[in-house]
Every structure is written in structure tokens, then in C-alpha cells.
């Protein structure tokens, strides 16, 4: 009599350490992408709209240069680089941060945050990066393309050092934006899910659409201190080859400090959070 076949139970192992968080995010993002791919016509329409608005922004900027040769010392091609980086940074915000920030009010009001806090994963990770907006994933690419068009009009090819500086500063800009969103989420916990906090992050990013030098004093100084300039103006100067070396130290340091401060604020807000049943 032959023995019954042995059934092997295969259990997917979750990695330890930082790889565990990468695994969790990968699972969440795959689910989000699969859900949004069910509406492919909507995805295509929003992608076409992104292309339209980017082209419209490039044409709109050209109107200013019909009457002047530069704006605060920035030529048309140089401004296009800044506008392109604005679309790239804002695309990251819309794709990775906005879908999560918009859900924060619902988490607090409906008690979903209680469930998130009970998971064996850092709640900050799940709350800030769990969802993605797939239709905005193309925006950072389109923004970089527009920045490339600006460089092409200038006839400039960035050096390897310029590109390395840009990558570092762009990463710092994304980290700074993440800190802003996390701080607003913490404030949403304290204010019991305020609805208009998402407009704050959009408004600050919107200020980075043009070089900070285009604004009048004391607004220029204020934008550097805030620091909105680190989102687009400083990375653009790296591509244009006129960046002061100290920004390579200041910008990452400010970004790290901002993320650390926002994380402390998030933990402080959770300590004051009493749960949905309170």
C-alpha cells in the first residue's frame, strides 16, 4: 500500500529589520496598483491631463519673457528647470504623500487609527506611506523631462558632479516634504482630523513653482528660512552648475532634522490620542 502523499505547507517568511518594512510597503503598493488598474480609462485620462498641465505651465512661463529677458536674473530655460522640478516634487507629493494625508481625518474620526496602532509594524510607516496614487507616478518623470527641456534650451549638459549634487538635494527635498506631511498628520490627530490640513502642504509646494529670487523681500528671505527654496530652487541651481557648496551640507542636514522633529511630534501626538472609544 503506497503511502499518502505528504503535503508541504509553504509559509511566506517576512524579512527582519529594514527589509521587513520594504516588504510591507511592497505588499501595500501592489494592492493599491492592482485596485487602480481596474480603472484604466481613468488612469489614462489623468495621465493625459498631467501632460497637458505641464505643457501649459511651460507655455505660461514664456508669456513673462515676452516683455523681459530674465526674471530676477533667471532666463527662460533656467525658469523651466525650476518649473520642471516643481512638477517632479509635487508629483511625489501627490503620488506618495497626499493619498495618505487625505485619509488621516477618516482614521481619527472612525477609529481606524486604533487598528493601525495595533499592527506589529511602525504606525508612522503605515499611516504615511501605505497608499499611493498611481495616476500621479508619471508626474515626477514628466517634471524631469521639462527640466531637461530647459537645460536643452540653455545648451547645458550637467557634469557628473552636478548630477550627483542634484540627486542628493532632490532626495533632501523629498525628505523635507515628507517631514511637512508627517507634521500635518500629527496636527490632524490633535485636532481630531482637521480636513483642510492637506491644503497647507499644497500651498507651500506651490510657492516653489518659481525661483525664490522672483519674490520680493522679505518674502524671499522667508522662503529660504521656511525653507521652500530647498524644494526646487536649490536643486535647480545644482543642475545649472551655480550651486554654492555649502548647500550640499545645509540641505541634507535640514531635511534630517525636519524628519526627526516631525517624528517626535508624531509620537507626542499619539501619546495624547485617547482612541475612538474615548
PyMOL commands that set and color helices and strands:
alter all, ss='L'
color gray80, all
select helices_A, chain A and resi 18-64+76-101+104-110+112-117+123-129+134-154+160-190+197-209+212-214+219-226+228-230+233-239+247-272
alter helices_A, ss='H'
color red, helices_A
deselect
rebuild
show_as cartoon
